[in-house]
Amino acid sequence: MTATADKPRQRMYAQFEQQPAAPAPARAEAFTFGEPVPVTDLADFLYTGCWMMNARWYEPPIDLPALAKMYRATAHHGSGLQVKRNILSRSFIPHPLLGRRAFRELVTDYLVFGNAYLEQVRGQLGRLLDLRPARAKYVRRGTEVGQFWWVTNWQLPNEFERDSVIHLLEPDINQEIYGVPDYLGAMQSILLNENATLFRRKYYLNGSHAGFVMYVSDAAQNQEDIDAMREALKNSKGVGNFRNLFLHSPNGKKDGVQIIPISEVAAKDEFANIKNTTRDDTLAGHRVPPQLMGIIPNNTGGFGDIEKAARVFVTNELEPLQAVFEEINDIVGERVVRFRPYDLSGTADERLPME
């Protein structure tokens, strides 16, 4: 019998060293990004139609919190609404039932949301004591005639007294329950104007303004020079950016170091074009003359006579708005809303006696 020590042995390695596989040959690849799709569609984002909530009230067709946030999104959008409110407030004659502050709140709601609500506060004998504005952002029209709800939390709504709320609305062509603001068609331009401003702010806060690819192919460069160049580029970010860089390459070739811009210059030029274009769209949506907004004209001729523009603006835009608020008189049965004739001479501030 052969001993164990006499048996032939074969050494087995714990691991086999594998040779790296040959890289696959490069192959051509083609793909497409598809058709252009808008990031935010106006119909899907804002106008959703009126739908019933808990069988008690109707939800507005547009997102009211979104309109509230966009009120001060851009300077031109907010100013276009505020100049209308200020001129209407200047010509408004206060009444014991409706003061100046209440009227300003009513006008602001109507211009921003296309809806305005006044609650009639009556005494025990039915006498009208006050007209109190209710925030249009939280008022909902009930499913029954004369019914309105105050909804800051849909789980704890409060119902107004029946037939006590006066509802003024900007007519909509799709439904008659709620109003829709006139500037809705300019909403995309307003959002684009805001996004362009936020993009530029983030660009400057980021602190990286290189906007190029530094391509080094000079054989005279060694690794220490490359590391020093990389460190210098890293230090150009953050505080103290836009620093000048110095590079010395002995016996270097003409194209050994190249600076390849990416798209920073094109983005900078488009910012002014986007701001100007969206500003014009916003003013067109509000139908406000640019000279009333404090805009500096780009041409030498200017915008023309500002007084003539103001008179035409008041005649065509604000007098129809005055007629909307005078509907309150027909409902209340008393001349609560009155306006002075528009005058630029400064005599319009004379106080008329209250009724």
Secondary structure, DSSP 8 states (H G I E B T S, - for coil): ---GGGS------SS-------------------S---SS-HHHHT----EEETTTEEE-SS-HHHHHHHTTSSHHHHHHHHHHHHHHHHHEE-BTTB-HHHHHHHHHHHHHHSEEEEEEEE-TTS-EEEEEEE-TTTEEEESSTT-EEE-SSTTS-EE--TT-EEEEE---SS-SSS---GGGGGHHHHHHHHHHHHHHHHHHHH-----EEEEE--TT--HHHHHHHHHHHHTTSSTT-S-------TT--TTSEEEEE-SHHHHHHHHHHHHHHHHHHHHHHHT--GGGGT---SSTT-S--HHHHHHHHIIIIIHHHHHHHTHHHHHHTS---EE----SSSGGG------
